[in-house]
Amino acid sequence: MMLITADRVLVDSGTYLEDGAVLTVGETIVAVGPREEVSRQAPPDAEHVPFSGTVMPGLIDTHVHLIFDGSPDPVAVLTATDEELLGQMRQRAERLLHTGVTTARDLGDRNGLAFRVAREIETGSVSGPRILAAGTPATPPGGHCYFLGGEVSGETEVRALVRRNVAAGAAVIKVMTSGGGLTKDGPRSWQSQFSREELRALVDEAHSAGLPVAAHAHGTEAITEAVDAGVDTLEHCTWMTETGFDLRRDVLQRIIDRNIAVSVTVSPHWRMLPKVFGEERAALMFGQVRQMAEAGANVIIGTDAGVQRTGFDGLPGALTFYAHLGIPNSTILDMATRRAAEALGRGEVTGRVAPGFRADLLLVDGDPLEELDALQRVPTVVSAGRRHERG
């Protein structure tokens, strides 16, 4: 049993409980309330963690790839053996945790390695956030990330790959509906990769198994096809065309009406994008995210950690992008906690500081509602009731 007392507890996205306390038993929160009241419920032998700062829910990164290393050429790491990769993935998972991430969705690896890391974390043999892994992403022959082993063609092969991932322990099914920049010799990011029939078959097979579908979708046509097929989350959602960008308002409205969550996968180095893409192109990309958020789309937080120049300690830095767009800090924190948990089907388990929820907590040195940079100062992370001190 652990009693955490603090200057304030963030009980929802914009409300503090001043001079509060949280009591945990095992991996579960059993009481939240005023310090004196909750302290009376704790037995004398409870571990007491006094803190002069903020207690808040753990962060959720909805899009990572533990198999990649975040270098300029992350695909090069695939020359390593599976055991070598597994050791590196454990280290990356621990880095996520120490950054304040207590739940992460891994959206594509090789040979089910992320499943192994997830199981090791659950048993406590390895430190890291809860990993919701997709396993091998579906892609056509020679398609985006074909080197992860998920090449399929036709409805029969698509369904078979979904079934293999389900049997291996997948928490989500990943499909590459468009090309992507990580695959230099594959389709371009704006190009669609699957037929509508193949996408519908994949979604049907996944939903029949009770699993959501995450669709990698850069191109406007791929986004439209994924929405029509009934996917549950859209990854990237950059509305690319061969000549530029085309955010289709009718498709966006369907995304909103169906509550399809949008993980736009912002790098912590987002300020460099105008130099990489040019001022005008970057402004269009930023503007599209603002338009989606202002229209009421369910935008959640993902970093795509592991891809080019995107490490596993960047989620707090990525949050500042949304502040740059004019989104209030309270909403941004909600996007990275409660809203993300609900979009991932874990809304009754994590994402809030409330009795009955998993003890996924951050002790933040400062006030993140006033200053998002306070999330760079997290001396203690509690994940599933286990306390981890940041070195």
N, C-alpha and C positions, 0 to 999 in steps of 0.2 A: 504494500500500500504506500502511496506517495501523496504528500500534501504540498502543493505549490501555492505560495502566496506571492502577490505582486501588487504594484501600484495600481494596475488596471488589467482587466480581462476583456478582450474583444469578443463579445458574445454574439454579435452579428456584424454585418459589413460596416455599419456606421455607429455602433453603440458600444460604449465602454461601461463596464461595471467597475467603479472605482474602489480601490482597496479591497480587491477580490481574492478568491482562492479557488483552486481546482483540486479535487480529490480523485485519485485513480486507484483502481484495484486491478492488478494484472494489466491487461491491455485496454481496459475500459474506463471511461470517465463515469464516476458514480455520483458526483455532486459538484455543482458550480454555484457560487453565491458570495455574499459578503464574507470577509476574512474571518470574523469572529464566529459566525454561524457555521461555516464549513469546518473550521478548525475544531469545533466541539464534536464533530462527527468522526474525527480521526483518532484512532487509538494511540496511546503513548509511544508505541514502537513504530509508528508510521515514519517513513523517511520524510523529513521536512526540507523543502527547497525554497528558502526565502529569496525573493528577487525584487529589485527596485527597477522595474521596467514594465513591459507589456507581455502578457500571455495571449497568444492568438492561435488559430488553427494552422497546422502545417500546410505548406504550399504544395500544389499539384502541378506537375509538368505533364501536359497531356500528349507530348510528342517528343520522344527521345529515341536514339539508336545506340544502345550500349556497345554494339559490335564495332562501331566506328570511333576514331580517336580525335576528331575535331581538327586534324591537321589540314594543310592545303590540299593534300591528296588522301582523303580518308579511306578510299577503296584499296589503297596499297596495303593496308593492314591485313587484308584477306589472304595474303601469302602465308600468314602464320598458321600454325596448326590450331585445331579446335581447343586444345588444352591451353595453349599460349593465349589465345583470344579470351578464354574463360577467365584466366587470371587477370587480364587487363580489364575485363568487364566488371569483375568484382571491385576493382579499384575505382572505376568510374561510378559505380553505384554508391560506394561510400562517399565519393565527392559530392554527389547529388544530395545525399542525406545531410552532410555537414553544411551544405548551402541553405538548408531549410526545407528541402523537398522531402515529403513523407509519403507521397504516392507519385509514381511515374508510369506512364503508358509507353511501353517499348513497341514501336510500330515497324519492326522488321529486322530479322537477324538471320543467321545461317545455322542450319542443323539443330534448331531448338535450343541454342545456348542460353538465350534469355529465360527460357523456362527453368533451366537448371539454376541460374542465378536467383530467380524468383523463389524457388523452393528452398534454397540455402538461406535466403533472408528470412523466410517464414519460420524456419526451424531455429534461427538465431545463430547459425554457424558462420554467417557473413553479415556485416553491417550494411544496411542500405534501406531505401524506401520500399514500400510495397510496390512490386512490379506487376503491372497488368500487361502481359505480353501477347503479341499477335503471332509470333512465330514467323513462318516464311510468307512473305507477301506475294499475292498473285500478280503475275505480269505475263504478257504474251512472249513468244519466242523472240529473243533479242531485245525485249522491252526494258523499261526502266528498272534498274536493279536486278536484271536477269541473273547476275553473278551470285545472288543469294539463294538460287536454286528453285524459284517458284514459277518457272516457265510453264504455261498451260495454254492450250488451244481448244476451243469448243466447250460446250456446256458440260459434257461428261467429265473432262479433265478439270474444269473449274470446280465442279462439285466435289470431285475426289480430293483436290488440294484442301478445300475447306474441311472435309471430313478428317483428313490427316492432322490438320492443325487442331481441330476439336479434340481428337483422341490424344494429342500430345499435351493438352492442358491449356489451350488458348483462352484468353479472356476477351479477345476481340479479333475480328478478321480484317486484314488489311488488303486493299486492292489498289493497284496502280492504274487509275483510270486515264492518266495522261503521262507523257514523258517527263523527264526531269534533268536538271543540270548535272547531277551526280554521275549520270551515265553518258559519257562523252560520245560513245558510238551508237547511242540509241535514238529513239524518236525525240523530237524537240519538245520543250515543256508545254507548248500550246497544243500539241497534237494528241488526239484521242487514241486509246490503245485497244479498247474492247468494244465488241458489238453490244447493242442494247440487250440482246437476248442473253449474252454471256453475263452481263452485269446483273440482270434480273435473276439468273440462275444462282449466281454467287450470293446475292442478298437473300434469296429464298432458302438456300441451304444453311446459311449462317443463322438466320432468324428461326429456322426450324430447330436448330440446336440451342436456341436461347441466347445467341451471341450477337452483339452489335457489329456494324460494319463501318470501318474508317476508310474513306476514299481519298487517296492522294490525287488532287485535282488542281492543276494550274490553269488549263485552258478553259475558256468560256463554254465550249461545246462539251468538254469532259465534265465540267461542273453540272451542266444541264442534264447530261445523261445520268450522272450519279444521283442527282435529285430525283429524276424520273424513276430510277431503279429502286429508290427507297432506302438509301444509305442513312446512317445515323449521325456521322460526323464528316465534315469536309476539312481536309488538311490542306493548308496553304491558301486555297481559294483566291488566286491572284487574278482571275478573269483575263488571262492572256489570249491574244489572237496572233495570227502570223504577222500582223502589222502594228500591234500595240496592245491596247486593253479595251474591253467592252463589258462593263458591269451591266448585266441585263436586269432591269428593275422587276420584270415579271418573274424571273427565276428567283431573284432575291426575296420576293414576296412569298414564293412557295417555300423557300428555306425557312422564313420566319413562321409561316402558318404551320409548318410541320415540325417546328422546333428542332431543326437539324443544327447541331452545334457547329460553330466555325472556329477551327484552330488555325490562326493565320501564321503561326510559327515565326515569331520575331526573334532575331538574333540579338544578343546583348550589345552587339556592335552596330546597331541600326543607324547610328549617326554617320557611319561611313558610307551608307548606301548612295547618297547623292554623288559621292566621288566615284563609286563603282558603276552606277547606272546613268549618271548625269542628273542634274538638278530637276529637269522637267519630268523625266521618267520616274524618279524617286517621289516627286510631289504627287504624281498620279497614283502611284502605289500607296502612299500614305493616305491620300484622299479617299481611296476606295475602302480602306479599313474604317476610316471615320464615317463614311456613308453607311456602311453595313451596321456599325454600332448605333448610329443615330436613327437608323430605320427600325431598330429593334431586334436585330439579329443576335442570337445567343453566342457571343464571342467568348471563347475561353483561351487560356494561356498555354502555349506550347513554344518550345525553343528550337526543336529539331537538333538537339544536342548530339554531337558526333559528326555532323556533316562539316563541310569546309569552314574552318576557323570558328567553330562554335563548340566551346567546351562545356563541361558539366557543372560549372559553377556560375552560370550566367543568368538564371531566371530572375533574380532581383534586379539586375541591370536591364533586362528586357522589359520589365514592368514600366520603366520610365518612358518607353515609347508611347504607351497609352496615355500617360500624363501629358506628353507632348501633343497628343491629339485633342486634349482638353477634357478627357474623361476624369471625373473626380476620383481621388484616392480610394474612397470607400467602395466605389464600384469596381475599381481595379483589384482591390483585395478580394472582393466577392468573386470576381472572374477567376482568380487564382486559387480559390478555396471552395466555397459552397457551390458556386455555379459549375465549376469544373467537376466536382464530385457527382453532382446530379447528372451532368452530361455523360459521364462514364458509368452510370448505373450504380454509383456508390453513395448516393445522396442520403441514405439512411445509415451510413456507416462512418463516413468521415467528412471533413470540410467544415465542421462547426465545433465550437466548444460548448457541449451540452451533455447532460446525463444520458447514458446509453450509447454514446458515440465512442469510436475508437480513440484512445489517448494518443492522438497525433497533434503535437503542440510545439510551438516555438516560443522561446523566451527571448524577446527582442529588447535590446538596449536602446530605448527611445520610444517614440510615438509614430508608428507607421501611417496613421491617418493624417498626420501633419507632414511627415517626411518619409517618402518611400525609401530613401537611402538608409533609413534605420534598419531595413531588412539586410543590409550588408553587415550588421552588427548583431549576430545571433550566437551568443556564447553556449547555449544549450538547446538541443533538439530532443524531443521525446517522440519516439516512433513506436506505435503499438505498445505503449507503456514502458518501453526501454529508454533509458536516459543516455544521451550521448553528448559529451562535452567537446566543443569545437577546439581543436588545438591551435 
